[in-house]
Amino acid sequence: MFRKPIKNYLRKHRLHAALSQSELSKLLGISENALSRYELGVRVPPACVVIASAIVFGVAGAAIFPALYNGIGEDLTARALALEVQLADVSDPAALKKRAFINGIRNKIP
């Protein structure tokens, strides 16, 4: 099954910093092959690579891997809505607090 590549700007940031794949892979603690696959969007990087990339380039992880963040945001929104529906008929103070918290989460998702 062919999957659509995951849009990212890792290569753009690497080239802007004048780093080779070998140099960036050493900074990130991954193989050149893994870095190449992340840049091409054929593999999803683990959280440690997303975080390390954000630190190395001094930008938010979402600026380097927007598709990853958008997908997570969509999934989180759906789960928050489902939980909110589940709590809709409950009116005790804890449920009210939970619903307010869930609304806060949904408002943080771009």
Number of C-alpha atoms within 10 A of each C-alpha: 3 5 8 8 15 16 16 20 18 23 19 12 17 18 12 10 12 11 13 13 19 14 13 21 18 13 12 18 13 13 14 17 12 16 23 17 15 23 23 17 20 16 15 18 17 9 10 11 18 20 15 15 22 18 13 15 15 9 13 14 21 15 14 21 23 16 17 17 16 14 11 13 16 14 11 15 19 13 14 18 15 12 14 18 12 11 15 12 9 12 11 9 9 10 15 14 12 14 22 13 14 17 15 11 13 18 10 9 13 8
